[in-house]
Amino acid sequence: MPTLYNQIQGRNLDRLAALSDGIFAVAMTLLVLDLHLPTVAQAHSERELAAALCALGPQWLTYGMSFLTLGIFWAGQQTQLNHLEEGTRDLTWIHLGFLFAITALPLTTRLLAGFITYRLALGLYWLNILLLGAMLYWSWSHATCRNLIKPDTPDEVRGSICRRILIAQSLYAGGAVLCFISTWLSIAAIVLVQLNYAIAPRIWWRKAE
């Protein structure tokens, strides 16, 4: 009986997509709620207000980074789900693990914003991104092995999803290593990787036209 239940559990991909959309929306909202604006007691003039806003630079930077991260991984997960014919119990739990890592991103973002010059804070943020990539790669590998991918999906599409994850994670890792030189340099590299995946493909497509 438990074996039969495990076979019928987690088949509906629409429910999984709906849950994912909700969690991504909450995580994105939590990012902006962690931004703390200056109070009236901190700013008694235009100059003091400008100085207080400039002091929030690390918070705005990490907010932008993490919003891009969430957008990229939301698009990546949706791409996978769109090419799957059906789900399984194991696939559902893999994606729940992925969503667990999503809910942790506001926490690692806040840590990095508060300790932006600390390698440990940046390392934990990168590990969060690494876990997200690993869970997506595991999801696609599981779907491939269990023949869950739609039959009409071309082989080049199947391979491109894996390559995209591996290349992106390699670039993120390279950016993280730069923290041994400077955490600011490392963050700049990570942001460039994010901008590449969020903007550059659209630019290349327009040029191709």
CYANA upper distance limits for C-alpha pairs under 8 A (distance plus 0.5 A):
  1 MET  CA      5 TYR  CA      6.86
  2 PRO  CA      6 ASN  CA      6.65
  3 THR  CA      7 GLN  CA      6.82
  4 LEU  CA      8 ILE  CA      7.07
  5 TYR  CA      9 GLN  CA      6.58
  6 ASN  CA     89 ARG  CA      6.70
  7 GLN  CA     88 THR  CA      7.66
  7 GLN  CA     89 ARG  CA      7.55
  8 ILE  CA     88 THR  CA      8.03
  8 ILE  CA     89 ARG  CA      8.12
  9 GLN  CA     88 THR  CA      6.91
  9 GLN  CA     89 ARG  CA      5.62
 10 GLY  CA     87 GLY  CA      6.28
 10 GLY  CA     88 THR  CA      5.43
 10 GLY  CA     89 ARG  CA      5.09
 10 GLY  CA     90 ASP  CA      8.40
 10 GLY  CA     91 LEU  CA      8.13
 10 GLY  CA     92 THR  CA      6.21
 11 ARG  CA     86 GLU  CA      6.20
 11 ARG  CA     87 GLY  CA      4.77
 11 ARG  CA     88 THR  CA      5.71
 11 ARG  CA     89 ARG  CA      7.65
 12 ASN  CA     16 LEU  CA      7.46
 12 ASN  CA     86 GLU  CA      7.20
 12 ASN  CA     87 GLY  CA      6.67
 13 LEU  CA     17 ALA  CA      6.64
 13 LEU  CA     81 LEU  CA      7.58
 13 LEU  CA     86 GLU  CA      6.83
 13 LEU  CA     87 GLY  CA      6.33
 14 ASP  CA     18 ALA  CA      6.62
 15 ARG  CA     19 LEU  CA      6.69
 16 LEU  CA     20 SER  CA      6.65
 16 LEU  CA     92 THR  CA      7.72
 17 ALA  CA     21 ASP  CA      6.64
 17 ALA  CA     78 GLN  CA      7.92
 17 ALA  CA     81 LEU  CA      7.97
 18 ALA  CA     22 GLY  CA      6.87
 19 LEU  CA     23 ILE  CA      6.81
 20 SER  CA     24 PHE  CA      6.57
 20 SER  CA     99 LEU  CA      7.39
 21 ASP  CA     25 ALA  CA      6.60
 21 ASP  CA     74 TRP  CA      8.44
 22 GLY  CA     26 VAL  CA      6.77
 23 ILE  CA     27 ALA  CA      6.59
 23 ILE  CA     99 LEU  CA      7.67
 23 ILE  CA    102 ILE  CA      8.21
 23 ILE  CA    103 THR  CA      7.78
 24 PHE  CA     28 MET  CA      6.61
 24 PHE  CA     70 LEU  CA      7.53
 24 PHE  CA     74 TRP  CA      7.68
 24 PHE  CA    102 ILE  CA      7.62
 24 PHE  CA    103 THR  CA      8.49
 25 ALA  CA     29 THR  CA      6.72
 26 VAL  CA     30 LEU  CA      6.62
 27 ALA  CA     31 LEU  CA      6.91
 27 ALA  CA    102 ILE  CA      7.55
 27 ALA  CA    103 THR  CA      6.51
 27 ALA  CA    105 LEU  CA      7.99
 27 ALA  CA    106 PRO  CA      6.95
 28 MET  CA     32 VAL  CA      7.51
 28 MET  CA     67 PHE  CA      6.87
 28 MET  CA     70 LEU  CA      7.75
 29 THR  CA     33 LEU  CA      6.87
 30 LEU  CA     34 ASP  CA      6.79
 30 LEU  CA    106 PRO  CA      6.92
 31 LEU  CA     35 LEU  CA      7.77
 31 LEU  CA     63 TYR  CA      6.61
 31 LEU  CA     66 SER  CA      8.15
 31 LEU  CA     67 PHE  CA      8.04
 31 LEU  CA    106 PRO  CA      6.07
 31 LEU  CA    109 THR  CA      8.25
 32 VAL  CA     63 TYR  CA      7.41
 34 ASP  CA    110 ARG  CA      7.51
 35 LEU  CA     59 GLN  CA      6.89
 35 LEU  CA     60 TRP  CA      7.95
 36 HIS  CA     56 LEU  CA      8.48
 37 LEU  CA     53 LEU  CA      7.95
 37 LEU  CA     56 LEU  CA      8.41
 38 PRO  CA     42 GLN  CA      6.64
 38 PRO  CA     43 ALA  CA      7.56
 38 PRO  CA     49 LEU  CA      7.80
 38 PRO  CA     52 ALA  CA      6.68
 38 PRO  CA     53 LEU  CA      7.48
 39 THR  CA     43 ALA  CA      7.23
 40 VAL  CA     44 HIS  CA      7.35
 42 GLN  CA     48 GLU  CA      7.93
 42 GLN  CA     49 LEU  CA      8.08
 42 GLN  CA     52 ALA  CA      7.93
 43 ALA  CA     48 GLU  CA      5.37
 43 ALA  CA     49 LEU  CA      5.35
 43 ALA  CA     52 ALA  CA      7.69
 44 HIS  CA     48 GLU  CA      6.78
 44 HIS  CA     49 LEU  CA      7.73
 45 SER  CA     49 LEU  CA      6.69
 46 GLU  CA     50 ALA  CA      6.63
 47 ARG  CA     51 ALA  CA      6.64
 48 GLU  CA     52 ALA  CA      6.57
 49 LEU  CA     53 LEU  CA      6.65
 50 ALA  CA     54 CYS  CA      6.67
 51 ALA  CA     55 ALA  CA      6.73
 52 ALA  CA     56 LEU  CA      7.20
 53 LEU  CA     57 GLY  CA      7.65
 56 LEU  CA     60 TRP  CA      6.94
 57 GLY  CA     61 LEU  CA      6.58
 58 PRO  CA     62 THR  CA      6.62
 58 PRO  CA    113 ALA  CA      5.83
 58 PRO  CA    114 GLY  CA      8.16
 58 PRO  CA    116 ILE  CA      7.33
 59 GLN  CA     63 TYR  CA      6.50
 59 GLN  CA    110 ARG  CA      8.23
 59 GLN  CA    113 ALA  CA      5.49
 59 GLN  CA    114 GLY  CA      8.15
 60 TRP  CA     64 GLY  CA      6.71
 61 LEU  CA     65 MET  CA      6.76
 61 LEU  CA    113 ALA  CA      8.46
 62 THR  CA     66 SER  CA      6.54
 62 THR  CA    109 THR  CA      6.63
 62 THR  CA    110 ARG  CA      8.38
 62 THR  CA    112 LEU  CA      7.64
 62 THR  CA    113 ALA  CA      6.45
 63 TYR  CA     67 PHE  CA      6.56
 63 TYR  CA    109 THR  CA      7.67
 64 GLY  CA     68 LEU  CA      6.72
 65 MET  CA     69 THR  CA      6.69
 65 MET  CA    191 VAL  CA      6.71
 65 MET  CA    194 GLN  CA      8.22
 66 SER  CA     70 LEU  CA      6.57
 66 SER  CA    105 LEU  CA      7.79
 66 SER  CA    106 PRO  CA      8.23
 66 SER  CA    109 THR  CA      7.26
 67 PHE  CA     71 GLY  CA      6.64
 68 LEU  CA     72 ILE  CA      6.58
 68 LEU  CA    194 GLN  CA      6.92
 68 LEU  CA    195 LEU  CA      8.27
 68 LEU  CA    198 ALA  CA      7.89
 69 THR  CA     73 PHE  CA      6.72
 69 THR  CA    129 ILE  CA      8.39
 69 THR  CA    194 GLN  CA      7.36
 70 LEU  CA     74 TRP  CA      6.37
 70 LEU  CA    102 ILE  CA      8.04
 71 GLY  CA     75 ALA  CA      6.68
 72 ILE  CA     76 GLY  CA      6.69
 72 ILE  CA    194 GLN  CA      8.13
 72 ILE  CA    197 TYR  CA      7.73
 72 ILE  CA    198 ALA  CA      7.08
 73 PHE  CA     77 GLN  CA      6.54
 73 PHE  CA    132 LEU  CA      8.09
 74 TRP  CA     78 GLN  CA      6.64
 75 ALA  CA     79 THR  CA      6.58
 76 GLY  CA     80 GLN  CA      6.98
 76 GLY  CA    136 LEU  CA      8.36
 77 GLN  CA     81 LEU  CA      6.77
 77 GLN  CA    136 LEU  CA      7.45
 78 GLN  CA     82 ASN  CA      6.50
 79 THR  CA     83 HIS  CA      7.13
 80 GLN  CA     84 LEU  CA      7.03
 80 GLN  CA    140 TRP  CA      7.53
 80 GLN  CA    161 ILE  CA      8.42
 83 HIS  CA    149 ILE  CA      6.35
 83 HIS  CA    150 LYS  CA      6.29
 83 HIS  CA    153 THR  CA      7.42
 84 LEU  CA    143 ALA  CA      8.03
 84 LEU  CA    148 LEU  CA      6.18
 84 LEU  CA    149 ILE  CA      4.85
 84 LEU  CA    150 LYS  CA      5.90
 85 GLU  CA    148 LEU  CA      6.11
 85 GLU  CA    149 ILE  CA      5.97
 85 GLU  CA    150 LYS  CA      5.33
 86 GLU  CA    148 LEU  CA      6.42
 86 GLU  CA    149 ILE  CA      8.21
 87 GLY  CA     91 LEU  CA      6.68
 87 GLY  CA     92 THR  CA      7.38
 87 GLY  CA    148 LEU  CA      7.42
 88 THR  CA     92 THR  CA      6.68
 89 ARG  CA     93 TRP  CA      6.95
 90 ASP  CA     94 ILE  CA      6.74
 91 LEU  CA     95 HIS  CA      6.81
 91 LEU  CA    139 SER  CA      6.83
 91 LEU  CA    142 HIS  CA      7.56
 91 LEU  CA    143 ALA  CA      7.91
 92 THR  CA     96 LEU  CA      6.70
 93 TRP  CA     97 GLY  CA      6.66
 94 ILE  CA     98 PHE  CA      6.84
 94 ILE  CA    135 MET  CA      7.08
 94 ILE  CA    138 TRP  CA      7.95
 94 ILE  CA    139 SER  CA      6.70
 95 HIS  CA     99 LEU  CA      6.62
 95 HIS  CA    135 MET  CA      7.69
 95 HIS  CA    136 LEU  CA      8.20
 95 HIS  CA    139 SER  CA      7.55
 96 LEU  CA    100 PHE  CA      6.63
 97 GLY  CA    101 ALA  CA      7.03
 97 GLY  CA    135 MET  CA      7.50
 98 PHE  CA    102 ILE  CA      6.95
 98 PHE  CA    131 LEU  CA      8.14
 98 PHE  CA    132 LEU  CA      6.30
 98 PHE  CA    135 MET  CA      5.92
 98 PHE  CA    136 LEU  CA      7.51
 99 LEU  CA    103 THR  CA      6.80
100 PHE  CA    104 ALA  CA      7.02
101 ALA  CA    105 LEU  CA      7.11
101 ALA  CA    128 ASN  CA      6.94
101 ALA  CA    131 LEU  CA      7.16
101 ALA  CA    132 LEU  CA      6.55
102 ILE  CA    132 LEU  CA      7.76
103 THR  CA    107 LEU  CA      8.41
104 ALA  CA    108 THR  CA      6.98
104 ALA  CA    128 ASN  CA      7.86
105 LEU  CA    109 THR  CA      6.39
105 LEU  CA    125 TYR  CA      8.04
105 LEU  CA    128 ASN  CA      7.12
106 PRO  CA    110 ARG  CA      6.61
107 LEU  CA    111 LEU  CA      6.78
108 THR  CA    112 LEU  CA      6.61
108 THR  CA    121 ALA  CA      7.94
108 THR  CA    124 LEU  CA      7.11
108 THR  CA    125 TYR  CA      5.74
108 THR  CA    128 ASN  CA      7.93
109 THR  CA    113 ALA  CA      6.61
109 THR  CA    125 TYR  CA      7.21
110 ARG  CA    114 GLY  CA      6.76
111 LEU  CA    115 PHE  CA      6.66
111 LEU  CA    116 ILE  CA      8.45
111 LEU  CA    121 ALA  CA      6.62
112 LEU  CA    116 ILE  CA      5.42
112 LEU  CA    118 TYR  CA      8.38
112 LEU  CA    121 ALA  CA      5.58
112 LEU  CA    122 LEU  CA      6.48
112 LEU  CA    125 TYR  CA      7.48
115 PHE  CA    121 ALA  CA      6.76
116 ILE  CA    121 ALA  CA      7.41
116 ILE  CA    122 LEU  CA      7.58
116 ILE  CA    183 THR  CA      7.68
116 ILE  CA    184 TRP  CA      8.41
117 THR  CA    182 SER  CA      8.48
117 THR  CA    183 THR  CA      6.17
117 THR  CA    184 TRP  CA      7.75
118 TYR  CA    122 LEU  CA      7.08
118 TYR  CA    183 THR  CA      7.61
119 ARG  CA    123 GLY  CA      6.36
119 ARG  CA    179 CYS  CA      6.73
119 ARG  CA    180 PHE  CA      8.01
119 ARG  CA    183 THR  CA      7.03
120 LEU  CA    124 LEU  CA      6.67
121 ALA  CA    125 TYR  CA      6.84
122 LEU  CA    126 TRP  CA      6.68
122 LEU  CA    176 ALA  CA      7.99
122 LEU  CA    179 CYS  CA      8.17
122 LEU  CA    183 THR  CA      7.77
123 GLY  CA    127 LEU  CA      6.62
123 GLY  CA    176 ALA  CA      7.47
124 LEU  CA    128 ASN  CA      6.77
125 TYR  CA    129 ILE  CA      7.11
126 TRP  CA    130 LEU  CA      6.60
126 TRP  CA    172 TYR  CA      7.96
126 TRP  CA    173 ALA  CA      8.09
126 TRP  CA    176 ALA  CA      7.04
127 LEU  CA    131 LEU  CA      6.57
128 ASN  CA    132 LEU  CA      6.91
129 ILE  CA    133 GLY  CA      6.84
130 LEU  CA    134 ALA  CA      6.56
130 LEU  CA    169 GLN  CA      7.12
131 LEU  CA    135 MET  CA      6.61
132 LEU  CA    136 LEU  CA      6.87
133 GLY  CA    137 TYR  CA      6.65
133 GLY  CA    165 ILE  CA      6.83
133 GLY  CA    169 GLN  CA      7.10
134 ALA  CA    138 TRP  CA      6.56
135 MET  CA    139 SER  CA      6.56
136 LEU  CA    140 TRP  CA      6.86
136 LEU  CA    165 ILE  CA      8.26
137 TYR  CA    141 SER  CA      6.62
137 TYR  CA    162 CYS  CA      7.08
137 TYR  CA    165 ILE  CA      7.15
138 TRP  CA    142 HIS  CA      6.48
139 SER  CA    143 ALA  CA      6.68
140 TRP  CA    144 THR  CA      6.58
140 TRP  CA    161 ILE  CA      8.49
140 TRP  CA    162 CYS  CA      7.94
141 SER  CA    145 CYS  CA      6.69
142 HIS  CA    146 ARG  CA      6.58
143 ALA  CA    147 ASN  CA      6.42
143 ALA  CA    148 LEU  CA      5.38
143 ALA  CA    149 ILE  CA      6.63
144 THR  CA    148 LEU  CA      6.85
144 THR  CA    149 ILE  CA      6.89
149 ILE  CA    153 THR  CA      7.62
153 THR  CA    157 VAL  CA      7.13
153 THR  CA    158 ARG  CA      7.57
154 PRO  CA    158 ARG  CA      7.09
155 ASP  CA    159 GLY  CA      6.77
156 GLU  CA    160 SER  CA      6.43
157 VAL  CA    161 ILE  CA      6.86
158 ARG  CA    162 CYS  CA      7.55
159 GLY  CA    163 ARG  CA      6.73
160 SER  CA    164 ARG  CA      6.43
161 ILE  CA    165 ILE  CA      6.99
162 CYS  CA    166 LEU  CA      6.79
163 ARG  CA    167 ILE  CA      6.43
164 ARG  CA    168 ALA  CA      6.46
165 ILE  CA    169 GLN  CA      6.57
166 LEU  CA    170 SER  CA      6.61
167 ILE  CA    171 LEU  CA      6.74
168 ALA  CA    172 TYR  CA      6.67
168 ALA  CA    193 VAL  CA      8.02
169 GLN  CA    173 ALA  CA      6.54
170 SER  CA    174 GLY  CA      6.69
171 LEU  CA    175 GLY  CA      6.71
171 LEU  CA    190 ILE  CA      8.33
171 LEU  CA    193 VAL  CA      7.28
172 TYR  CA    176 ALA  CA      6.66
172 TYR  CA    189 ALA  CA      8.47
172 TYR  CA    190 ILE  CA      6.42
172 TYR  CA    193 VAL  CA      7.52
173 ALA  CA    177 VAL  CA      6.76
174 GLY  CA    178 LEU  CA      7.23
175 GLY  CA    179 CYS  CA      8.01
175 GLY  CA    186 SER  CA      5.52
175 GLY  CA    187 ILE  CA      7.67
175 GLY  CA    189 ALA  CA      5.56
175 GLY  CA    190 ILE  CA      5.90
176 ALA  CA    186 SER  CA      6.05
176 ALA  CA    187 ILE  CA      8.18
176 ALA  CA    190 ILE  CA      7.89
177 VAL  CA    186 SER  CA      7.63
178 LEU  CA    182 SER  CA      6.81
178 LEU  CA    183 THR  CA      7.53
178 LEU  CA    185 LEU  CA      6.95
178 LEU  CA    186 SER  CA      5.26
179 CYS  CA    183 THR  CA      4.79
179 CYS  CA    184 TRP  CA      7.93
179 CYS  CA    185 LEU  CA      7.32
179 CYS  CA    186 SER  CA      5.45
179 CYS  CA    187 ILE  CA      8.46
181 ILE  CA    185 LEU  CA      7.91
182 SER  CA    186 SER  CA      6.79
183 THR  CA    187 ILE  CA      6.61
184 TRP  CA    188 ALA  CA      6.65
185 LEU  CA    189 ALA  CA      6.75
186 SER  CA    190 ILE  CA      6.82
187 ILE  CA    191 VAL  CA      6.65
188 ALA  CA    192 LEU  CA      6.73
189 ALA  CA    193 VAL  CA      6.84
190 ILE  CA    194 GLN  CA      6.78
191 VAL  CA    195 LEU  CA      6.61
192 LEU  CA    196 ASN  CA      6.57
193 VAL  CA    197 TYR  CA      6.99
194 GLN  CA    198 ALA  CA      6.52
195 LEU  CA    199 ILE  CA      6.03
195 LEU  CA    200 ALA  CA      7.46
196 ASN  CA    200 ALA  CA      5.30
196 ASN  CA    201 PRO  CA      7.76
197 TYR  CA    201 PRO  CA      7.13
199 ILE  CA    203 ILE  CA      7.10
200 ALA  CA    204 TRP  CA      6.66
201 PRO  CA    205 TRP  CA      6.62
202 ARG  CA    206 ARG  CA      6.80
203 ILE  CA    207 LYS  CA      6.80
204 TRP  CA    208 ALA  CA      6.67
205 TRP  CA    209 GLU  CA      7.02
